[in-house]
Amino acid sequence: MSFFEALGSGICAGLAVDLSLFPVDTLKTRLQAKGGFLANGGFQGVYRGLGSILVGSAPGASLFFTTYETMKTKLHHSGLALSEPVIHMTSGSMGEIAACLVRVPTEVIKQRAQASGGTLSSRNVLQTIWKSEQSLRSLYSGYGITIMREIPFTLIQFPLWEYLKKTWRTSNNREKNMAHEAALSGSLAGGIAAALTTPLDVIKTRIMLSQKRTSYVSTVKNIIQLEGGRALFSGIVPRVLWLSGGGAIFLGFYDTVFNLIHEKHVS
């Protein structure tokens, strides 16, 4: 495994999924935001916040995959006799922690622009945050809950993705997966993980959209007391659609580009 193979593949995969599915993500954010879908812009300005994603997508995805592939290689050769699922879960978790250093600030800017009803651009949101007394803290608001969402998501998605890919290879007696196999495996794994972690995503969205510092516990209490437990599953349909499609594009694209770069490197 080459560091640069993972780097290049991660950049391509991150840009591909974020550009293609951004409007669905906007609708999901508006469904989860306090006040509801229409109050936060409805179908207007669905590409608001795209600028922050274009800046953060490539480095975030490349950080994830370089960490993921590096950890996989090290754990495979560590002599600890770890099972495949444990290696994939550990590597994925470390990848998420690294990627969130870039992903969280871009997510904060993106979601505030998305929830503005199309009135604010990524640049407007960043300028507002930068002028505040706690600009750095504001940019990383929700970092903890993002990690709490991403790690469970990864613990479900990546072992399942790797297992499904291995099943395809074993049943067809091949060493590498076809592009559609990696994509379909990514879609199924992403959809299942998305559904199971929706409550964490709702809580993360509320914390990031809040104009004042708020805790995880108080956010959960407010949602349940004022809106009921069902509100924790707000946006589950677009989230599952987004991450099923995203899993197909992101993981399928990554696996395909990684294999292409590797083949050229070997030859």
Salt bridges, closest charged atoms under 4 A:
GLU5 OE2 - HIS262 ND1 3.31
ASP25 OD1 - LYS28 NZ 3.61
ASP25 OD2 - LYS110 NZ 2.45
GLU69 OE1 - LYS72 NZ 3.68
GLU84 OE2 - HIS76 NE2 3.79
GLU84 OE1 - HIS88 NE2 3.36
GLU96 OE1 - ARG103 NH1 2.52
GLU107 OE1 - LYS110 NZ 3.08
GLU107 OE2 - LYS204 NZ 2.76
GLU150 OE1 - ARG103 NH1 3.75
GLU150 OE2 - ARG149 NH2 2.17
GLU162 OE2 - LYS72 NZ 3.26
GLU162 OE1 - LYS165 NZ 3.75
GLU181 OE2 - ARG174 NH2 2.43
ASP201 OD2 - LYS28 NZ 3.09
ASP201 OD1 - ARG149 NH1 2.37
ASP201 OD1 - LYS204 NZ 3.87
ASP201 OD2 - ARG239 NH1 3.54
GLU227 OE2 - ARG206 NH1 2.84
ASP255 OD1 - LYS165 NZ 2.89
GLU263 OE2 - LYS176 NZ 3.45
